[in-house]
Amino acid sequence: MNKSVKDPEKIQSMFSTIAGRYDLLNRVLSLGIDRYWRKLAVRQLKGGPDAHFLDVATGTCDVTLEIIKQCPPGVKVTGVDFSEGMLEFGREKIINAGLQERVNIRFADVTELPFEDGSFDSCIIAFGIRNVQDYKKGISEMARVVKKGGKVVILEFTTAQNKFLKMPYEFYIRRVLPFIGELISGKKGAYKYLPASMLEFPPPEELKMAMEETGLKDVVFNKLTFGITAVHVGTVV
Ligand SMILES: C[S@@+](CC[C@H](N)C(=O)[O-])C[C@H]1O[C@@H](n2cnc3c(N)ncnc32)[C@H](O)[C@@H]1O
């Protein structure tokens, strides 16, 4: 992978630049399917009625809000991200939903999570890990802060393997997506990073191995929507 694509400072400033249009872009570029993907991923979290979950690379907090929607009132969520711009919009959504008592949003880098070992019942990252330069470090940090028996859930794009879909999919990613991204965000070149980060991220089998290397057990993955995305789940032992 071209390292500059994952330069943390560039990633941070790029997300802060597009933050105001991020939710709209997601809905348009995925034709609304992104909500369904998050819903399925959140279902993989494990915890009781008073569980505390960690949403890493929370961005504008869509995963955090989905957790709150699916879980009983005793469940709490901490969301972290390293883009203040994205967090600003996320915090606003949490305040508008009146969820300040149940949700704590803070600045943090996934490769250096500011939490004690075993602080959370389960942890999730959605569409974030492919941006992380040392993504194995990120996964091992997520595993470290989860209690034994808890889950680490990763929702991420994959490269479509289906031979009929591969060409149109890659055309969409390389040509259509940056064009629409630029059009909606009004920021020239803002979405140029996306094709490389999506198409060069390791395939699901390799990501599974990376999760196993960090010590996670019983790692499984499910491809969603013709393999456009995949949900990986590993257990902390
Ligand atoms: C595509 S957005 C996904 C946001 C959200 N999880 C969602 O499902 O919409 C990727 C997010 O990852 C964050 N991110 C990327 N690298 C990170 C890192 N090393 N530490 C923390 N956040 C990171 C970015 O700031 C951005 O908000």
Ligand as a Chemical Component Dictionary entry (heavy atoms), coordinates in Angstrom:
data_LIG
# 
_chem_comp.id                   LIG 
_chem_comp.type                 NON-POLYMER 
_chem_comp.pdbx_formal_charge   0 
_chem_comp.three_letter_code    LIG 
# 
loop_
_chem_comp_atom.comp_id 
_chem_comp_atom.atom_id 
_chem_comp_atom.alt_atom_id 
_chem_comp_atom.type_symbol 
_chem_comp_atom.charge 
_chem_comp_atom.model_Cartn_x 
_chem_comp_atom.model_Cartn_y 
_chem_comp_atom.model_Cartn_z 
_chem_comp_atom.pdbx_ordinal 
LIG C1  C1  C 0  -14.687 6.536  7.022  1  
LIG S1  S1  S 1  -14.733 7.251  8.620  2  
LIG C2  C2  C 0  -15.752 6.108  9.528  3  
LIG C3  C3  C 0  -16.519 6.777  10.625 4  
LIG C4  C4  C 0  -17.563 5.893  11.310 5  
LIG N1  N1  N 0  -16.981 4.771  12.009 6  
LIG C5  C5  C 0  -18.634 5.406  10.349 7  
LIG O1  O1  O 0  -18.964 4.213  10.377 8  
LIG O2  O2  O -1 -19.155 6.237  9.608  9  
LIG C6  C6  C 0  -13.128 6.857  9.211  10 
LIG C7  C7  C 0  -12.779 7.519  10.528 11 
LIG O3  O3  O 0  -11.587 6.927  11.024 12 
LIG C8  C8  C 0  -10.876 7.932  11.722 13 
LIG N2  N2  N 0  -9.504  7.457  11.883 14 
LIG C9  C9  C 0  -8.640  7.113  10.911 15 
LIG N3  N3  N 0  -7.470  6.728  11.447 16 
LIG C10 C10 C 0  -7.601  6.824  12.789 17 
LIG C11 C11 C 0  -6.734  6.570  13.883 18 
LIG N4  N4  N 0  -5.481  6.159  13.696 19 
LIG N5  N5  N 0  -7.210  6.760  15.129 20 
LIG C12 C12 C 0  -8.480  7.199  15.332 21 
LIG N6  N6  N 0  -9.340  7.480  14.333 22 
LIG C13 C13 C 0  -8.907  7.283  13.075 23 
LIG C14 C14 C 0  -11.048 9.152  10.837 24 
LIG O4  O4  O 0  -10.764 10.343 11.528 25 
LIG C15 C15 C 0  -12.517 9.017  10.427 26 
LIG O5  O5  O 0  -13.363 9.711  11.301 27 
# 
loop_
_chem_comp_bond.comp_id 
_chem_comp_bond.atom_id_1 
_chem_comp_bond.atom_id_2 
_chem_comp_bond.value_order 
_chem_comp_bond.pdbx_ordinal 
LIG C1  S1  SING 1  
LIG S1  C2  SING 2  
LIG S1  C6  SING 3  
LIG C2  C3  SING 4  
LIG C3  C4  SING 5  
LIG C4  N1  SING 6  
LIG C4  C5  SING 7  
LIG C5  O1  DOUB 8  
LIG C5  O2  SING 9  
LIG C6  C7  SING 10 
LIG C7  O3  SING 11 
LIG C7  C15 SING 12 
LIG O3  C8  SING 13 
LIG C8  N2  SING 14 
LIG C8  C14 SING 15 
LIG N2  C9  SING 16 
LIG N2  C13 SING 17 
LIG C9  N3  DOUB 18 
LIG N3  C10 SING 19 
LIG C10 C11 SING 20 
LIG C10 C13 DOUB 21 
LIG C11 N4  SING 22 
LIG C11 N5  DOUB 23 
LIG N5  C12 SING 24 
LIG C12 N6  DOUB 25 
LIG N6  C13 SING 26 
LIG C14 O4  SING 27 
LIG C14 C15 SING 28 
LIG C15 O5  SING 29 
# 
